[in-house]
Amino acid sequence: MISFGCRLMTMLAALLLAVPAFAQGLHIQPRLVAESQAPAAGKTVTLALAMKPDATWHGYWKNPGDSGIETVIDWTLPQGVAAGEIGYPVPHTLIIAGLMNYVYEGEYAQLIELKLPAGLAPGTKLPIRGTAKWLACTKEICVPEKANIAVDLVVGDGKADAARATDFARWRAAMPKPLGSQGRFALNGDTFRLAVPIPAKLNVADVYFFPLTDGAIAYAAPQSVTRNGDNLIVEVKAAEGAAGLAQVDGVLRIGKDNGLTLTAKPGDVPAAGTAVAASVEGAGSGGVSTVVLALGGAILGGLLLNIMPCVFPILSLKALSLARAGGDERGARHEALAYTGGAVLTCLALGGALLAVRAGGEAAGWAFQLQDPRVILLLLLLTAAIALNLAGLFELPAVAGGDALANQGGTHGSFWTGALAAFIATPCTGPFMGAALGAALVLPAAAAMAVFAGLGLGLALPFLALGFIPALRRRLPKPGPWMDRLRRFLAIPMFLTALGLAWLLGRLAGVNGMTLGLGAALLTGFALWWVGRRQAAGKRAAWWPLAPAAAAALALMVTVPRAPATAAAPTAGALGAQPFSEEKLAALQAEGRPVFVYFTADWCLSCKVNEKAAIERTEVAEAFAGANVAVLVGDWTNGDAAIGRFLNQQGRSGVPLYMFYRPGQPPEILPQVLTPGTLTALAA
């Protein structure tokens, strides 16, 4: 450990060397940025002190190491406004002349939470002023710098500024996340040993412990990191006087720009275990392995979407249309490619819209469009029309027919069928999709769009395989009257889907909105019945009755309330579930209780299946009650922004998400397909 006197002499020498550099201006350019220029009264707005070092220069972490100075801000704030402590991103290590420095060598941002008092009138101006002081260094010289920083805010609705959304998302991603459980440390001779509870299944790399508590370790000493079961063991030379510490705080780096804040108390530390491999440069967000894994998960997730009740009938009928078409190899391939193109382009369009919405400052996730009642009404009309088509009320070659393929003219129909299948298959994230789409939201735009395209490809894979593999088509049943009977049967899940959408419309827009939706569906059904009659009579322009019905339905769609009416709060039920909030979760953890948290939405089919088949079961309620497990439910039906941000923090873009918090341990993310046994085992 470098003594305080040595550190002081080092700093004085650096300052003397730096005297000629003062005339050169700032070597780290500061910029104060607000996430919202119109923060809401009584709420908190995040400020960022964005720092841009010149080439070869660096700034310092809160604990600078053997030498350096942390950032200090002297605030001048309006009455009642309070600034929180400075939040620092995960630092890097830099050894200069045998001294360890915890630094930032590229652009970085320090985040500050600004609390506004309640009762401020909209339009109130809030001039935020401060003087920031920091130390800028190269490997040869150091310069103490300061600058006046300022940003002008006006009290408003608190909505995040679209222009800053990408920057703040990047800056937050670089911040260490709370571990949520306590570490343990012990001294073995002159060795400081730290045990950090992290599940063995969590992959970590480039692990390094940055202590916030001074006097715990010798900063420049090498660190040895091993894994012993669900504990990471860090061993490093202890500092003089470390034996007297009652608590050690710090940040554990577990990957490139990825870390966990932790507090450790004296306790038993397991023996060292298997060495943790060093990280590969670029293995962080956006690395090739991340993109490949996300793309694979999206393809598998898209493949599984084909078993959804609103997609399976469409896929089945398209497959049977190939059987009816006979041996037209070229036409089958064209049909398959067109169907794939429709599915992929629709997923790309939805993914691009999602990225644009998030860039606009909204905490949106996958299937964000289903939080708009007008989109639900559109889906209601589409599924009702498909159900009526399957029931034989009218003919729609794009979905059910095979004659078009036989005549080599059905590619347009297949394209729109693939697009429709992709559009109505996106309400939920299923197995493999959750992590893949969550990763897509933090990847560069090009990589993210590749993941969305993979989702569409996975959705289209079964039909693509049928189109290009004749052996699979030969295994399809021979055409016959049974196909018409199957078609009528497949109308049932589509009618049930339409019924579910009507219920969801009522949840989002109230009884009046549901009434408008049912009226539009009835009007559309009547128009399609008329179309069917004209088709049966062989009349030309059989589709014209649909035009006035479509216009009327569009007019009704415009009148549906865009904002939800009264959203029903989650009911406690047998589990005694309470509405989710991060404050409530923290309070339950502070009580030492295990907590089961699940995130759901009324438009998420797999969510509702899990709730009925696994969560809301008597045996689960009894097991949780016996183990004193608290249950929190986050309802994302209406796109709650706080829930959206929490999902983002967990690396997820949508629901369902199931998590279990054990006292003193990191949260466990559960599978997206639950069973009662999975849940009761948690309480064992």
N, C-alpha and C positions, 0 to 999 in steps of 0.2 A: 504494500500500500504506500503510495506516495504521500509524504507528510504534508500537512497544511502549509508549512513554511516553504516546502519545495514548490508546491502549487502556486503560492503567492509570488515567489521569485520568478517562476516561469511566466506568470501573467505580466509582471512588471517588465521583464525583459522583452516580452512580445509587444507591449505597449510602447516601449522606447524605440524599438525597431520600426514601429508603425507610424511614427510621427510624420514622416514625409508623405505618407499615404493619405492624410486627412484632406489634402487639397484636391484629391482626385474624385471626390464625391462618393456617393453610396456604392458599395459593392454588392449589396443585397437590396433589391428594390421592393419596398412594401406596397401593398394595396389592400385597403379595407373594403370588403364586399359583404352585402347583406343578402341572405337567401330570399327575403321578401322586402321590397321597398315599401310595402303597405302592411306592416304587422298589425295584428288585432290587439285591442286593449285587453289587458289581463292575461295575455299569452306570452310565449317565448319565441323569439326569432334568433336564428343562428347567424352569427357574423363569422367571416373568414378573414384572417390576416394572411393574405397570399404573399409568399416570399419568392423572389426570383434571383438566385445568386448568379453573379458573373461566372464565366468559365474559370475553373480552378479554385473558386471560393466556396465556402460552406458555412452553414449556420448550425446551431446547437439545440440539442434536446433539453428537456427540463432538468435532468441530471446530466451535465455535460461530460462527465467522466473525470479523468485526471486533470483536465484543464478546460476552460471555457466558461461561458456565462449564459444562463437561460434568458429567454425573452421576458421583458417587463413592460407593462402598459400602464401609464398613468391616465386614467379616464377623466373626462369632463362630460357629465351626462345630465340630461334634463331631470327635473325633480321626480323622484319615484322610480326612475329607471335604474336597474342594477345589472352589472356585468358579472358573469360567473368566472371561474378559473379558466386559464388557457388550456385547451386540449391539444396534445401533441400527437402527430402521426408516429408510426413505428420508425425508429431511427436506424441508422447504419453505423457500423464500426469503422474507425479510422485510427491507425496507430502511427504516431509521428514521434520520432526520437525516443521510442520506448514508452510513450504515454498514450493511453487509450482515450479516444475521443468518441462521443456519441453524437453523430452529426447528420446533416442533410446536405448532400452534394448536388442535388438537382432542385427543381421547383418543388415547393411544398406549401402547405397551408396549415395554420393553427386555428382551431375553431373555438369560438366563445359564444356562450348562450346569454342572450340579452333578455331580461325579464321586464315586461312593461306592466305598469300598474293598471288595475281595473278602473273603469269609469272615464277613460279618455275619450273625448268626442271624436268621431270620424273626421278626418281632415286635419287633426292636430299635427303640427310639424314637430319632429324630434331630431334636432341636430346632434349627432353622435361625434364626439371629438376625443382625441387621445394623443399621447406622446408615447411612441413605441421605442424601446431601447433593446439592442441586441449586440452580439459580438460576431463580426465577420472575419473569417480567417482563410488563409491559404496554408500550405505546408511550411511556408517561411515566415509569414507575418500575420498579425491580428490587428483589427481595427474596431474599436467600440463605435457603434453607429446608433443614430437615433433619427426619428422623423415624425412629423405630425401626420396623423392619420384621421380621416373623416369620412362620414357617410351621412346623408340626409334622408330621413325616413318620414313617412306620413301615415298616421293611424288609418287603417283600412280593414280589409277583409282577411288579411293574413295569407293570401294565396301566394305560393312561391313564384318567383319570376322565371318565365320560360327560358330566358337567355342564360340563366345561371344554373339551371337544373343539372346539366351534364357535369359542370365543374363541381358542384356540391356533392353529387353522387360519387365522383372520383375521390374527392377529399375525404368524404365519410368512409369510403372503402379502405382508405389508408390508415384510419384510426384503429387502435387496438380495441377489441371487444371484451367486455367483462367475462371472466372465466365462470363466475357463478358458484364457485366452490373454493374452499380454503386449502392452501398448500401447507406443507410442513417443512421445517428446516432443522438441522442439527449440525453440531461441530464435531468432527472426528480429527483430533489433533489440530493441525493448521488447515484442515480442509473444510470448506463450507459445503454442506450437502443439502439439496433442495428436492423435495418430492412434489410434483404437480399432478393432480388427478386429471388425466385425459384418457378417454376410452381407447383401448388398443386398436379398435377398428378405424380410428381417425388417423389418416395419413399425415405425417408432419415431415418437414425438411428444413435444413438450415436453421436448426433450433439454437437460440441464444437467449440468455437471461440478461435483461437490462435492469439493474436495480435502481429504484427510486430512492431507497433508503441508503444514505451515505454511511460508509463505514462497515458495510456488510461483507464485501468481497474486494479482492485486489483486482482493480479494473483491467489491467493489462495482462493478467494471468490467463492462460488458455482454459477453456471450459470443456469438460467431458460430459456428453449427453448420452444416456442409455435409456432403454425402456424395460420396465419390470411390470408386466401385466398392464393394468390400467393406470400406471404411474410413469411419468417421465422423471428421470433422476438426473439432476444437474450437479456436477462436482467441480469446484474451483477453489483456488487458494483463498482462505479467509483473510479479511482485513484485521489489523490490530484492533482489539476492543469489540470484535463481533460477538464475543461470548456474552456481552451485556445486553444484547438486543432482545426486546420482547416481541418485535414484529418486524417483518421485512416486506416492503411493497416493491412492485416492479412490473415489468412487461416481459412476457415470454414470446419471442418470435417463433412462429411455427411454419413460416413460409415467406416467400418474397412479399414484403410490405404487408404482412399478415401477422397479427399478434394478439395476445390475450393479457389483460390486466389482471393481477392477482395479488392477494395478501397471504403471507405465510406466517404461521405461528410455530413456536418450538414444539417438536413432536417427533415420533418415530419415523425414520426414513428407511424404506426398504433397501436391500442391497442393490448394487448396480446390476443391470441386466444386459440386454442385447444393444449394441451400439446403434445409434440412429444415423442413417445415411445422410451424407451432405446433400444439399439441394442442387439441382441442375439449373443453371442460369436460364431465366425465361420460363420457369415452370409455374409461374404465377398466373394471374388472370390474363387470358389471351394466349397462353402457351399452346403449342401444337397438341399436346396430350389432352389439355382441357377441351379444346375444340373437338377433337376426335371422340372423346367420351361423351360430350354433350350431343354431338351429331348421332352417335350410336344410340344413345338413350332416346332421342327424338324419333328415330326410325322405328325402334321397338315400341315406343309409346304410341306412335301413329298406327302401327300394325294392330295393337290391341284395341284401338278405337273402333275397329270394324265390328266388334261384338256389341256395341251400343245398340239399343233397340231402335233408335232413329236412323242408324246407318246400315245395320244388317239387312233390312228389307231391300234397300237400294242396291247393295252389293250383290245380294242373292239374285235379284231380277236382272241385273246386268250380266251376271255369270250365266244365267239361263238363256239370256238373249244370244250369247255366243253359241250355246248348244243348239238353239233353234236355227241359227244362221248356217249351220253345217260346217263344211270344211274350207271356208274362205280364209286361208292363212293370212293373206295380205290385209284383208279387211279387219281380221281379228287384231292384228298388230296395230293397225291404225286406231282402232277403237281403244285399245289399251293405252296407247300413247296419249290420245286425246283425253281420256279419263284422268291419267296421271298429270297431264298438263293443267287440267282444271283444278285438281286437288292441290298441286304444288303452288300454282299462282295464287289461289285463294289464301293458302297459309302464308305466303309471302306478303300478300296485301294486308292480312290481319296483323302479321308480325311487324310490318312497316308502320302500320297505324299505331300499334302499341308503342313502338319506339318513339314515334312522333309525339304521342300523348305524354309519355314519360319525359321527353325533352321539354315539354311544355310545363313541367313542374308537378304533374299529377302522379300520385303513388299508385299507378295502375298496374295490373297484372294480366296474365293470360285470361281470355274470355271477358275482358273488361267491357266489351260491347254489350254483354248480357246484363249489365247494370243499368242500361237505358231501356225503359219500358217500350219505346218505339221499336227497338230491335226485337224485343220479345214478341210484339204484335206481328212484325214481319215474319218471324219464325213460326208463329201460330198459324198464319195464313198459308205459309209454304207447307207445313206438315199436314194441315187439314186438306190442302189440295192434293198432296201426294197420297194421303189416306183414301180420299174419294176416288182418285185414279186407280189405286190398287183394288178398291171395292168394285170397280167396273162402272162407275158413274160416267166416266168419259175416258178417252184414250189420249195418252201422252207418250209418244214414241221416245222422247228423250230419256224417260225413266224405264218404261216397261217393254218397249217394242223391240223386235229383232229383225223386222223386215228392212229397216233402214240399213242395218249392217249387211244384210244379204245383198242389198243394192249398192253397197260401198258408199253410202251417203250419210252414214250415221255418226261421223266424227264430231259434228257440232253438238249433237245430242249428248254424246259421251263426255265431251268437254264440260258442258253445263251440269251434267249429272255428277261428275267429279267435283266440280266447284260447290254444288249444293251439298254433297256428302261432307266436304271439308267444313263448310260453313255451319252446318247443324251438328257437327261432331265435336265442336270445340268448347262446350260448357265446362268441362272438367279436365283436370290433369290426372291421368291414371298412372299405373306403375311405369317407372323409367322416365315419364315425362316431367315430373316435378323438378328433379335436379337438373335435367337437361334444359328446360325452359328458364329455370332460375339462373343457370350459368349464362344463357343467351343474353340476359339483361345486363350482365356486367362485361360481356365480351365486346370487342370492337364491332361496329355496325356490320361490316362485311361478314364476319364470323357469325354474328347473331342471325343474319338473314340466311346463312347456310344451315343453321340449326332449324329455323322455321321451314325451310325447304325440305329438310330431312323429315320433319313431321308429316308434310304432305306426301312425300315419297312413301313413307311407311304406311300411311292410310291407303295409298293406291297399290301397294305391293301385291295383294291377292289378285286383283283384276289384271295387273301388269303380268303376273306369272301366268295366268290363264291365257292371256293374249299371245305370249311368246313361247309357251311350252305346250305343244299339241297333245302330249301324253296326258296332261292335266285336263284338257278339254274333253278328251276321249273318256275320261272317268266320270264326266257329268252325265246325269240321267238322260235318256232319250226323250225328245220332245213328245208331248201328248196332252190329253185333256187334264191330266193331273196338274199341269203348270198353271192353268187358270184357277184351279182350286187352291193351290199354294199361294197364288197371288192374292186371292181374297183373304186367306188366312194371315198373310203378312200385313194386311191393312190394320190388323188389331193393334200391334205395337205402335204403329204410326198414330192411330186414333188416341191411344193412351199418352203418347208424347204430346199431342195437341192438347189433351186435357190437362196434362201437367203444366204446359206453357200458359194455359188460361189461368190456372191457379197461381202461377208465378206472377202473371200480369196483375192479378188482384193484390198480391203482396207488395208489388212495386208501385202501383198506381191507384190502389184502393178499389172499392166496389165499382165506382163509376168507370174507372179505367178498364176493369174486367168486363163490364157490360158493353162498353164500346168495342172491345176486342171480340167478344162473342157475336155482337151484331155484325161486325165486319166479316167474321168467319161465316156467318149465316148467309150474308149477301153474296160472298164469294162462292159458297156452296150452291146457291140457287143459280148463279151465272154458269157455273161449271155443269150443272144438271142440264141447263138449256143447251150448252155446247155439246153435251153428250147426245141429246135428242137430235140436234142438227147433224152431228156426225153419223148417227144411225140412219138418218134419212138421206145421207149422201149429199148434203147441201154444200155449196161452196161458201167460203168465208165463214166456216162454222164457228170460228173463235170470236166473232165480233161482239157477242153479248158480254164477253169478259171485259171489254174496254170500259163501259160505264161503271161496272162493278169495281174495277181496279181504281178508277178515278174516285169513286165514293170511298173505297177503303183507304186510299191515300189521304183523303180529306179527314177521315176519322183518325188516321194515324197522327196527323198533325195536332189534333186536339187532345191526344193522350198526354197527361201530365208528364213533363220531363223529370221532375223531381218526385221521389216517392212520397206517398201520403204518410200516414202514421205507420212506421215500421214496428212490427211486433218485437218486443224484447224476448230473448231466449228464455224459455220456461225452465224451471229448475229440474222438474222431472224426478225420477227415482234417484238419479245421481246427485241431486242438489247442485246442479251446475249454476255458476254465476257468470255474468258477462265479463269477457276478458278485458283487462287493461294491464299495461306494464306495471302500474303502481300496485294493483291488486296482486299480481304475480310476485312482485318483490316482497309485499307484506306477508304473503303466505310462505315464501321461502324463509323470511326472517323468523317465522314461527317454527321453523324446522319441519314443516309438513311436506310430504310428497305431493306433487301437483301434476295432474293430467290436463293438458291443454289441447283442444282441438279447434280447427278453423274450418268453417263450413259456409255454404251459401245455398239458398233455396233453389238456384238454377243448376246446382252441381249434382248430377245423378249419382255418381260414385259416393259422394258425401252422404246422401240420404240412404243409400244401400248400407253403407258402413254403420250409420246410426241405428237403423232398424235391425240389422243382422248381428251387430256386435256391441255397440256402445250402450244402447238403451235396453239392456238385458238384465233380468233380475240377478243372475249370478254375478255379473260385473258389479252391479250396485252393492251387493252384499260383500264382495271381496274388497271393494274400495272403502266401504264403511268400516270394515274390520281393520283395515290398515290406515284409517284416518286420511285417505287420499282426497285432496280437494280437486274439484273439477272446474275448469274455466272454458267457456265456449266463445269463440270469436266469430260473429256473424258478418260475413263479407258480402251479403246479398246486395247491399246498396253502395258498395265500394268505399267503405269507411277508410279514410286516409291513414289513420293511426294503425289500423290493422295492415293496410298495404305496406307501410314502412316497416312494420315488424316482420312481415313475410319477406321483404327485401333483405332485411338483416340476416334472415335464416337461409338466404340463397334460394328462395322460392319465388315463383312468379304468380302462383295461384293456389287454389284449394283443390283437394283437401291437404291439410298438414296436421300431423298428430305428434305431440311431444310429451315426454314424461320427465319431470324434474325430481330427482332423488336428493334428499338433503346432503349438502356438501359435495355434490358431484355435478359435472356438466350435464346439460339436457340430452336426452336420448331421442333421436328422431325415429319414429315408428314407421313400419311399412304403410303404404297407401291402401292396401287391402287388409282389413282387420278381421280377426275372429274373436269370439268371446275368450278363448284360451289365451290369445295374445295379451289381452287386457288383464285377465285374472292373474296371469303369471307376474305382471308388474307389481301386484300387491302382495306377492308371496314373500 
